[in-house]
Every structure is written in structure tokens, then in C-alpha cells.
Amino acid sequence: MKKKLVEIVIRVNDLDGCRIFYRELLQFGDPVLDSGFVASFKISDTTLLTLEKTDAPFLEHFASAVIWRFSVPDLKALRERMYFGGYELKEDPSGDFWRGTDPEGNVFLVREDK
């Protein structure tokens, strides 16, 4: 059976700032596709997270209907990187995840690998 590729696309105004955030703080590594208008990170064998540059002034990231989730091997280390980078993770009401935002306010939920 052929694996299907899933791609999460997040539109951002500041591609450079967001690229650094996802590469360094979330430690997604170097983008597999990187240009002046798109940066794609391979976050699993079947999933890409793509940042797409837009000049649209009306984006409301924090009020977006979409929130994506992922897990990390060491949540404490991520929380420390986020804190020292000027961001924080807050416990989500679900109790299973921690809630964070990227530099533009795009919301994500993260938990430690189980």
C-alpha cells in the first residue's frame, strides 16, 4: 500500500522569522524545500509542514479555526527553548497537551511522546 502524503500549510507574513522559529525552537530541522516564498519541513515520513509567505494583511492567526498537534520526545526541553526564545507553552484545558503559538500567533498543541 502506498503511503499518502499529508501537508499542513500555514500562511505567514514573516516567512524568515517563522522559518527560524520552526527550525530552531521546535527543532524541525532544515526545510526540505526552502525559498523566498515557501519553507517546507518534513515532520514525519508522511507529513510536511509548509510555511507559505503571503502579504495579506487580514490574517487572524490566533482566531483560526485550525489548530494542529504534534508530539516531541522531551517536552521539558521544548518548554525551556520556547521560554528562552521569548515564547511560552501553557497547559491546554484538555490536560493532554500544551498550547503554544508561533511568532504570528498560529496556534499549535504539543505533548510528549507516549
N, C-alpha and C positions, 0 to 999 in steps of 0.2 A: 504494500500500500504506500503510495506516495505521500510524503509529509506536505501539509499545506502551510504556507507562509502567512503569518498574521503581521500586519503593520499598523502600529499606532502612530498617528500623525498629529503633532501639536504645532499649531501656528503661533509664531512668536515674532515680536518686533525687533528684539535684540538677539539675533542669532549667535553672535560671538559670546555674549555673556551667558546665554543658556547652554551653549556648547561646553563652555568651561565648567559650569555647574554640573551637568550630566557626566562629563568625562572625569572631573576631579572629585567632587563631593560625593556623587552617587557611585563613582568608580565603575562606569560602564565601559571604560577604555576608550581607545581612539575610534572615531567613527569609521565605519566600513565604506561610507560614501560621504565625502566632505567637499563642499563648495561654498560659494558666496551666498547661496540661497537655500541650501539644504544640508543637514547633517544627520546621517542615519547610524544608529548604534545597534549592533546585534546583541540583544539581551538574552537570547536563548537560541537553541538550534532552529526554532521555527518562528521567532518573533523579532521584528525590527521596531525600534522606537525612532521615529523620524521627526526632526525639528525642521519646520518649513518657514522661511522668512516671509513676512508679509508687512506691508506698510499700512494696513488697515488700522485706523485709529480707534475703532469702535470695539475691539476685542475686550470681552469681560471675562477674563480667565477664572477669577475666583468664583464667579456665579455660573460657571459652565455646568452643563448637565452631565458631563463626562468626567469620571474620576477613574484612574487606573491604579492597579495594585501590583505589587511585586514583593519578593522576599529576598533577604540578604543573610549571609552566614553569620554576621556579627552585628546585631542591632546596636549594641552599646558603642561600637567603633563608629558606626554611621551617625549616631546621635552626637558624638563628640566632634566629628568632622563638620557636621551641619552647624553646631554651636560655634565652633571657631571660625567658620565661614560666614557667620552672621545670620544664620537661619536656625529654626528650632523645629523639632518634631513634638507634637502634642498627642497625648493618648486620645484615640478615637473612641467615641461612645460605645462602639461595638465591643471594645475590650480586647479584640484580637489584633488590631492594627494600630499604627501610629500615623498621624496625619501631618503632611508637610506640603510646602509649596516651593515651586522653582522661583527664579528671580522675577518672573512676570505674574506670579500668583496662580499658576496652573497647579491644581491640587492632585496629590498622589497619596496613596496609603501604602505603608510598608510594615512588614513583620519579619521576625527572624525565622529562618528555615526551620522546619519541624522534622 
